[in-house]
Amino acid sequence: MAGERLTGPGTSLRDLARARAGRRQRASSWDRTGGNDDRLHVAPGSTAPLLEASGAGIITHIWITTQCEEEHHLRKAVLRMYWDGEETPSVEAPVGDFFGMGHAQTRPFSSAALTMSAEDGKAFNCFFAMPFANGARVTITSDCTEKELLFYYYIDYEEHPRLDDDLLRFHAQWLRQNPCDGLSPEEAAALSNDEFEFGGKNIGGEGNYLILEATGRGHYVGCNLNVTNLRATKQWNWYGEGDDMIWIDQDHADWPPRLHGTGTEDYFNTAWCPSQVVSAPYQGIPLPGGPNWSGQISLYRLHIEDPVLFERNIRVTIEHGHDNRRSDDLSSTAYWYQTEPHAPFPSLLPVEQRLPAAPPDLPE
């Protein structure tokens, strides 16, 4: 293997027959005593290492399942990943959100890169490739306050003598705005429901919900978006109509952005105010909400076949309701690859500000 580097075959079925270099490795939570306690016991407020690898390699698969008697632990437990000795993480997200769904909930779904599997979606898998040239470090931090987190995991990876120079580093970041800065209750009450849902004009994109802002060269490969509908009304209460607006190698004041979409459901490759569960390779709705789109919603869109390329910077946004009129709770995890160093992430919200919002009671 001396002098070799990662080259050649990809991961399609046709490529599986091709010989390839590399050494397969795994970090996991197997019981070192030979017993059956195949899990980490993560005390409240503590951090546990999951992987500490040296040299060059690529993480190819991560499997995780958890158990904790403390409510909302999937928002309280935070996954972080560091490449090539960096001091700030390239991946930072609550563990449930990282694997494709928010609200500290699980539902079975299957996409090309992320899945939640049986039982009841409690087995999480990630198939994003994660290269590193000079070491990788993965940790889990429990921000639970009373109960220990039981954490089962595999991290499968390949060792290589060195990587191709054109392999970018994987990144993921969780953000939230609760509530979004929409119309005040008094402003909303002064409008008809049609005016509230469909009226107004957004020229400039100011006030859009931010999914990703990154500097460098790379490509955006998708996100999940989680909505808690905070509007209690008997009237038609669709949370969508928010256009996606993506600025690529532009100042965010430039208008229009290079990519401008037509509505929330359209960006997520659905249509007509969806209220059904959908699970597809590149888009899905694991959690569609309740009657009249009430309660909690989770959607995902993966740009696997259509990555959004950028040379200098990218800003990915979406309106919260048309013309940013709605004041729902929005959170998201963005996934992308880019050159290093990346811009440091904003500070992760403290645990009390990460907890799921309680949907309002529906009117009688």
LOTIFI-551281 format. One record per residue (C-alpha): y, z, x; residue in three letters. Coordinates in steps of 0.02 Angstrom, whole numbers, plus 50000, padded with zeros to 5 digits. Layout:
BEGIN
+-------+-------+-------+------+
!    yy !    zz !    xx ! code !
+-------+-------+-------+------+
!     Y !     Z !     X !  ala !
...
+-------+-------+-------+------+
***
This chain:
BEGIN
+-------+-------+-------+------+
!    yy !    zz !    xx ! code !
+-------+-------+-------+------+
! 50000 ! 50000 ! 50000 !  met !
! 50115 ! 50013 ! 50150 !  ala !
! 50267 ! 49902 ! 50131 !  gly !
! 50223 ! 49854 ! 49952 !  glu !
! 50344 ! 49870 ! 49810 !  arg !
! 50335 ! 49860 ! 49621 !  leu !
! 50322 ! 49676 ! 49575 !  thr !
! 50234 ! 49557 ! 49461 !  gly !
! 50146 ! 49597 ! 49299 !  pro !
! 50227 ! 49673 ! 49149 !  gly !
! 50141 ! 49765 ! 49007 !  thr !
! 50097 ! 49628 ! 48882 !  ser !
! 49915 ! 49606 ! 48832 !  leu !
! 49908 ! 49446 ! 48935 !  arg !
! 49965 ! 49539 ! 49090 !  asp !
! 49836 ! 49677 ! 49079 !  leu !
! 49707 ! 49571 ! 49173 !  ala !
! 49819 ! 49552 ! 49326 !  arg !
! 49791 ! 49663 ! 49478 !  ala !
! 49935 ! 49779 ! 49515 !  arg !
! 49984 ! 49903 ! 49649 !  ala !
! 50024 ! 50086 ! 49621 !  gly !
! 49939 ! 50254 ! 49601 !  arg !
! 49923 ! 50335 ! 49431 !  arg !
! 49974 ! 50518 ! 49416 !  gln !
! 49998 ! 50645 ! 49279 !  arg !
! 50090 ! 50809 ! 49252 !  ala !
! 50027 ! 50909 ! 49103 !  ser !
! 50013 ! 51082 ! 49028 !  ser !
! 49826 ! 51102 ! 49060 !  trp !
! 49766 ! 51282 ! 49082 !  asp !
! 49753 ! 51312 ! 49270 !  arg !
! 49628 ! 51454 ! 49240 !  thr !
! 49503 ! 51334 ! 49162 !  gly !
! 49530 ! 51409 ! 48991 !  gly !
! 49597 ! 51329 ! 48833 !  asn !
! 49777 ! 51391 ! 48840 !  asp !
! 49836 ! 51214 ! 48878 !  asp !
! 50021 ! 51245 ! 48850 !  arg !
! 50178 ! 51318 ! 48924 !  leu !
! 50243 ! 51482 ! 48856 !  his !
! 50432 ! 51457 ! 48865 !  val !
! 50526 ! 51619 ! 48837 !  ala !
! 50689 ! 51619 ! 48736 !  pro !
! 50836 ! 51565 ! 48843 !  gly !
! 50729 ! 51501 ! 48987 !  ser !
! 50696 ! 51333 ! 49070 !  thr !
! 50525 ! 51270 ! 49124 !  ala !
! 50490 ! 51124 ! 49242 !  pro !
! 50381 ! 50987 ! 49171 !  leu !
! 50382 ! 50865 ! 49317 !  leu !
! 50439 ! 50874 ! 49497 !  glu !
! 50391 ! 50711 ! 49582 !  ala !
! 50443 ! 50649 ! 49753 !  ser !
! 50461 ! 50472 ! 49817 !  gly !
! 50466 ! 50317 ! 49707 !  ala !
! 50380 ! 50291 ! 49541 !  gly !
! 50393 ! 50253 ! 49357 !  ile !
! 50358 ! 50367 ! 49210 !  ile !
! 50259 ! 50260 ! 49088 !  thr !
! 50216 ! 50379 ! 48946 !  his !
! 50262 ! 50552 ! 48882 !  ile !
! 50165 ! 50648 ! 48749 !  trp !
! 50227 ! 50814 ! 48679 !  ile !
! 50185 ! 50932 ! 48539 !  thr !
! 50262 ! 51102 ! 48507 !  thr !
! 50238 ! 51262 ! 48410 !  gln !
! 50366 ! 51397 ! 48376 !  cys !
! 50390 ! 51525 ! 48239 !  glu !
! 50579 ! 51510 ! 48252 !  glu !
! 50664 ! 51393 ! 48129 !  glu !
! 50743 ! 51231 ! 48193 !  his !
! 50662 ! 51246 ! 48364 !  his !
! 50662 ! 51055 ! 48384 !  leu !
! 50853 ! 51063 ! 48392 !  arg !
! 50851 ! 51220 ! 48500 !  lys !
! 50735 ! 51150 ! 48635 !  ala !
! 50822 ! 51028 ! 48753 !  val !
! 50738 ! 50896 ! 48860 !  leu !
! 50825 ! 50845 ! 49022 !  arg !
! 50779 ! 50716 ! 49155 !  met !
! 50852 ! 50689 ! 49328 !  tyr !
! 50823 ! 50540 ! 49442 !  trp !
! 50839 ! 50524 ! 49631 !  asp !
! 50904 ! 50699 ! 49664 !  gly !
! 51053 ! 50687 ! 49547 !  glu !
! 51138 ! 50848 ! 49493 !  glu !
! 51182 ! 50798 ! 49315 !  thr !
! 51046 ! 50736 ! 49196 !  pro !
! 51020 ! 50556 ! 49145 !  ser !
! 50928 ! 50617 ! 48990 !  val !
! 50991 ! 50762 ! 48885 !  glu !
! 50939 ! 50782 ! 48704 !  ala !
! 50856 ! 50904 ! 48585 !  pro !
! 50671 ! 50868 ! 48595 !  val !
! 50649 ! 50812 ! 48415 !  gly !
! 50800 ! 50696 ! 48422 !  asp !
! 50744 ! 50620 ! 48587 !  phe !
! 50580 ! 50565 ! 48507 !  phe !
! 50668 ! 50474 ! 48366 !  gly !
! 50713 ! 50591 ! 48224 !  met !
! 50843 ! 50724 ! 48193 !  gly !
! 50868 ! 50872 ! 48076 !  his !
! 50735 ! 50971 ! 48174 !  ala !
! 50606 ! 50885 ! 48064 !  gln !
! 50454 ! 50775 ! 48093 !  thr !
! 50386 ! 50628 ! 47994 !  arg !
! 50252 ! 50503 ! 48044 !  pro !
! 50326 ! 50339 ! 48108 !  phe !
! 50280 ! 50211 ! 48238 !  ser !
! 50402 ! 50105 ! 48338 !  ser !
! 50379 ! 50003 ! 48496 !  ala !
! 50448 ! 50140 ! 48609 !  ala !
! 50441 ! 50304 ! 48511 !  leu !
! 50316 ! 50375 ! 48387 !  thr !
! 50284 ! 50531 ! 48288 !  met !
! 50100 ! 50541 ! 48245 !  ser !
! 49979 ! 50648 ! 48146 !  ala !
! 49977 ! 50787 ! 48098 !  glu !
! 50136 ! 50766 ! 47992 !  asp !
! 50224 ! 50681 ! 48138 !  gly !
! 50207 ! 50831 ! 48254 !  lys !
! 50138 ! 50731 ! 48401 !  ala !
! 50279 ! 50643 ! 48494 !  phe !
! 50257 ! 50492 ! 48610 !  asn !
! 50380 ! 50395 ! 48717 !  cys !
! 50338 ! 50230 ! 48803 !  phe !
! 50508 ! 50190 ! 48882 !  phe !
! 50483 ! 50151 ! 49067 !  ala !
! 50580 ! 50272 ! 49177 !  met !
! 50594 ! 50217 ! 49360 !  pro !
! 50646 ! 50329 ! 49504 !  phe !
! 50666 ! 50286 ! 49689 !  ala !
! 50681 ! 50458 ! 49768 !  asn !
! 50609 ! 50590 ! 49654 !  gly !
! 50608 ! 50637 ! 49471 !  ala !
! 50633 ! 50804 ! 49385 !  arg !
! 50600 ! 50840 ! 49201 !  val !
! 50634 ! 51008 ! 49117 !  thr !
! 50626 ! 51090 ! 48947 !  ile !
! 50751 ! 51227 ! 48900 !  thr !
! 50723 ! 51340 ! 48752 !  ser !
! 50882 ! 51400 ! 48667 !  asp !
! 50778 ! 51499 ! 48542 !  cys !
! 50837 ! 51678 ! 48526 !  thr !
! 50682 ! 51775 ! 48474 !  glu !
! 50517 ! 51679 ! 48480 !  lys !
! 50430 ! 51594 ! 48624 !  glu !
! 50411 ! 51405 ! 48624 !  leu !
! 50233 ! 51342 ! 48648 !  leu !
! 50248 ! 51174 ! 48734 !  phe !
! 50104 ! 51053 ! 48761 !  tyr !
! 50136 ! 50894 ! 48861 !  tyr !
! 50077 ! 50747 ! 48966 !  tyr !
! 50194 ! 50649 ! 49079 !  ile !
! 50102 ! 50497 ! 49146 !  asp !
! 50178 ! 50404 ! 49292 !  tyr !
! 50142 ! 50283 ! 49433 !  glu !
! 50181 ! 50312 ! 49616 !  glu !
! 50245 ! 50164 ! 49717 !  his !
! 50298 ! 50146 ! 49899 !  pro !
! 50466 ! 50084 ! 49838 !  arg !
! 50547 ! 50004 ! 49687 !  leu !
! 50624 ! 49834 ! 49663 !  asp !
! 50810 ! 49845 ! 49689 !  asp !
! 50848 ! 49778 ! 49515 !  asp !
! 50762 ! 49919 ! 49419 !  leu !
! 50892 ! 50019 ! 49323 !  leu !
! 50879 ! 50202 ! 49275 !  arg !
! 50837 ! 50260 ! 49100 !  phe !
! 50965 ! 50365 ! 49005 !  his !
! 50970 ! 50454 ! 48837 !  ala !
! 51110 ! 50558 ! 48762 !  gln !
! 51127 ! 50657 ! 48601 !  trp !
! 51295 ! 50671 ! 48511 !  leu !
! 51352 ! 50746 ! 48347 !  arg !
! 51505 ! 50755 ! 48235 !  gln !
! 51493 ! 50880 ! 48093 !  asn !
! 51581 ! 50838 ! 47985 !  pro !
! 51652 ! 50668 ! 48025 !  cys !
! 51840 ! 50652 ! 48005 !  asp !
! 51847 ! 50563 ! 47837 !  gly !
! 51966 ! 50575 ! 47691 !  leu !
! 52013 ! 50748 ! 47632 !  ser !
! 51940 ! 50806 ! 47466 !  pro !
! 52111 ! 50781 ! 47387 !  glu !
! 52127 ! 50604 ! 47455 !  glu !
! 51951 ! 50561 ! 47397 !  ala !
! 51982 ! 50634 ! 47224 !  ala !
! 52134 ! 50522 ! 47202 !  ala !
! 52025 ! 50366 ! 47216 !  leu !
! 51898 ! 50289 ! 47101 !  ser !
! 51721 ! 50296 ! 47168 !  asn !
! 51723 ! 50108 ! 47203 !  asp !
! 51885 ! 50128 ! 47301 !  glu !
! 51812 ! 50274 ! 47398 !  phe !
! 51651 ! 50183 ! 47442 !  glu !
! 51717 ! 50007 ! 47470 !  phe !
! 51908 ! 50012 ! 47483 !  gly !
! 52023 ! 50017 ! 47633 !  gly !
! 52034 ! 49912 ! 47791 !  lys !
! 51983 ! 49965 ! 47965 !  asn !
! 52073 ! 49862 ! 48096 !  ile !
! 52050 ! 49938 ! 48268 !  gly !
! 51899 ! 50048 ! 48243 !  gly !
! 51994 ! 50210 ! 48267 !  glu !
! 51895 ! 50360 ! 48207 !  gly !
! 51726 ! 50274 ! 48214 !  asn !
! 51576 ! 50384 ! 48254 !  tyr !
! 51533 ! 50367 ! 48439 !  leu !
! 51352 ! 50331 ! 48482 !  ile !
! 51371 ! 50286 ! 48665 !  leu !
! 51505 ! 50266 ! 48798 !  glu !
! 51444 ! 50218 ! 48971 !  ala !
! 51518 ! 50147 ! 49131 !  thr !
! 51421 ! 50038 ! 49253 !  gly !
! 51303 ! 49891 ! 49237 !  arg !
! 51156 ! 49898 ! 49119 !  gly !
! 51092 ! 49869 ! 48944 !  his !
! 51092 ! 49971 ! 48785 !  tyr !
! 50918 ! 49976 ! 48707 !  val !
! 50944 ! 50069 ! 48544 !  gly !
! 50975 ! 50231 ! 48452 !  cys !
! 50925 ! 50342 ! 48311 !  asn !
! 51057 ! 50397 ! 48186 !  leu !
! 51042 ! 50551 ! 48076 !  asn !
! 51149 ! 50583 ! 47923 !  val !
! 51167 ! 50735 ! 47813 !  thr !
! 51253 ! 50680 ! 47653 !  asn !
! 51385 ! 50815 ! 47626 !  leu !
! 51464 ! 50740 ! 47469 !  arg !
! 51410 ! 50829 ! 47311 !  ala !
! 51437 ! 50710 ! 47166 !  thr !
! 51347 ! 50631 ! 47018 !  lys !
! 51433 ! 50468 ! 47059 !  gln !
! 51354 ! 50331 ! 47164 !  trp !
! 51342 ! 50418 ! 47333 !  asn !
! 51284 ! 50291 ! 47461 !  trp !
! 51314 ! 50354 ! 47639 !  tyr !
! 51322 ! 50181 ! 47719 !  gly !
! 51441 ! 50031 ! 47724 !  glu !
! 51494 ! 50082 ! 47900 !  gly !
! 51510 ! 49930 ! 48014 !  asp !
! 51438 ! 49940 ! 48189 !  asp !
! 51569 ! 49897 ! 48321 !  met !
! 51517 ! 49876 ! 48503 !  ile !
! 51644 ! 49849 ! 48641 !  trp !
! 51566 ! 49766 ! 48795 !  ile !
! 51665 ! 49756 ! 48957 !  asp !
! 51823 ! 49786 ! 48856 !  gln !
! 51950 ! 49922 ! 48836 !  asp !
! 51912 ! 50008 ! 48671 !  his !
! 52088 ! 49965 ! 48613 !  ala !
! 52046 ! 49779 ! 48622 !  asp !
! 52018 ! 49700 ! 48452 !  trp !
! 51899 ! 49639 ! 48393 !  pro !
! 51752 ! 49711 ! 48488 !  pro !
! 51632 ! 49582 ! 48555 !  arg !
! 51498 ! 49635 ! 48430 !  leu !
! 51556 ! 49675 ! 48253 !  his !
! 51429 ! 49706 ! 48115 !  gly !
! 51433 ! 49713 ! 47927 !  thr !
! 51366 ! 49884 ! 47875 !  gly !
! 51257 ! 50033 ! 47919 !  thr !
! 51099 ! 49966 ! 47837 !  glu !
! 51128 ! 49795 ! 47915 !  asp !
! 51137 ! 49863 ! 48092 !  tyr !
! 50972 ! 49953 ! 48062 !  phe !
! 50893 ! 49788 ! 48007 !  asn !
! 50878 ! 49838 ! 47824 !  thr !
! 50979 ! 49793 ! 47669 !  ala !
! 51036 ! 49841 ! 47495 !  trp !
! 51060 ! 50028 ! 47517 !  cys !
! 50880 ! 50069 ! 47566 !  pro !
! 50797 ! 50223 ! 47494 !  ser !
! 50618 ! 50191 ! 47553 !  gln !
! 50522 ! 50246 ! 47707 !  val !
! 50511 ! 50104 ! 47834 !  val !
! 50419 ! 50105 ! 48002 !  ser !
! 50425 ! 49947 ! 48108 !  ala !
! 50424 ! 49908 ! 48294 !  pro !
! 50612 ! 49888 ! 48312 !  tyr !
! 50688 ! 49973 ! 48159 !  gln !
! 50643 ! 50105 ! 48033 !  gly !
! 50692 ! 50243 ! 47912 !  ile !
! 50572 ! 50389 ! 47936 !  pro !
! 50678 ! 50497 ! 47819 !  leu !
! 50771 ! 50401 ! 47681 !  pro !
! 50853 ! 50548 ! 47590 !  gly !
! 50834 ! 50610 ! 47413 !  gly !
! 50898 ! 50548 ! 47243 !  pro !
! 51063 ! 50456 ! 47256 !  asn !
! 51044 ! 50458 ! 47447 !  trp !
! 51067 ! 50646 ! 47449 !  ser !
! 51008 ! 50765 ! 47583 !  gly !
! 50951 ! 50710 ! 47756 !  gln !
! 50924 ! 50534 ! 47822 !  ile !
! 50855 ! 50470 ! 47989 !  ser !
! 50860 ! 50288 ! 48046 !  leu !
! 50818 ! 50201 ! 48210 !  tyr !
! 50857 ! 50032 ! 48289 !  arg !
! 50781 ! 49978 ! 48455 !  leu !
! 50850 ! 49831 ! 48554 !  his !
! 50687 ! 49792 ! 48642 !  ile !
! 50690 ! 49604 ! 48619 !  glu !
! 50880 ! 49595 ! 48610 !  asp !
! 50952 ! 49721 ! 48736 !  pro !
! 51142 ! 49731 ! 48735 !  val !
! 51195 ! 49687 ! 48912 !  leu !
! 51352 ! 49754 ! 48995 !  phe !
! 51426 ! 49726 ! 49167 !  glu !
! 51562 ! 49860 ! 49176 !  arg !
! 51558 ! 49970 ! 49022 !  asn !
! 51502 ! 49985 ! 48843 !  ile !
! 51560 ! 50081 ! 48691 !  arg !
! 51443 ! 50086 ! 48540 !  val !
! 51517 ! 50149 ! 48377 !  thr !
! 51488 ! 50143 ! 48190 !  ile !
! 51600 ! 50184 ! 48042 !  glu !
! 51557 ! 50337 ! 47939 !  his !
! 51569 ! 50252 ! 47771 !  gly !
! 51679 ! 50099 ! 47754 !  his !
! 51849 ! 50127 ! 47836 !  asp !
! 51783 ! 50296 ! 47897 !  asn !
! 51811 ! 50373 ! 47727 !  arg !
! 51656 ! 50483 ! 47720 !  arg !
! 51645 ! 50658 ! 47795 !  ser !
! 51458 ! 50674 ! 47821 !  asp !
! 51366 ! 50757 ! 47965 !  asp !
! 51314 ! 50624 ! 48091 !  leu !
! 51211 ! 50643 ! 48249 !  ser !
! 51128 ! 50516 ! 48361 !  ser !
! 51027 ! 50487 ! 48518 !  thr !
! 51069 ! 50331 ! 48617 !  ala !
! 50948 ! 50250 ! 48741 !  tyr !
! 51003 ! 50137 ! 48883 !  trp !
! 50971 ! 50081 ! 49062 !  tyr !
! 51106 ! 50071 ! 49193 !  gln !
! 51153 ! 50080 ! 49377 !  thr !
! 51188 ! 50249 ! 49453 !  glu !
! 51291 ! 50352 ! 49466 !  pro !
! 51321 ! 50369 ! 49280 !  his !
! 51474 ! 50455 ! 49208 !  ala !
! 51435 ! 50641 ! 49178 !  pro !
! 51391 ! 50676 ! 48997 !  phe !
! 51507 ! 50785 ! 48892 !  pro !
! 51443 ! 50962 ! 48879 !  ser !
! 51298 ! 50980 ! 48758 !  leu !
! 51350 ! 51071 ! 48600 !  leu !
! 51301 ! 51256 ! 48599 !  pro !
! 51144 ! 51292 ! 48501 !  val !
! 51233 ! 51358 ! 48346 !  glu !
! 51325 ! 51191 ! 48332 !  gln !
! 51164 ! 51092 ! 48351 !  arg !
! 51074 ! 51167 ! 48202 !  leu !
! 51046 ! 51054 ! 48050 !  pro !
! 51177 ! 51062 ! 47914 !  ala !
! 51123 ! 51121 ! 47743 !  ala !
! 51148 ! 50982 ! 47613 !  pro !
! 51257 ! 51035 ! 47465 !  pro !
! 51177 ! 51074 ! 47299 !  asp !
! 51173 ! 50925 ! 47184 !  leu !
! 51282 ! 50936 ! 47027 !  pro !
! 51190 ! 50973 ! 46864 !  glu !
+-------+-------+-------+------+
***
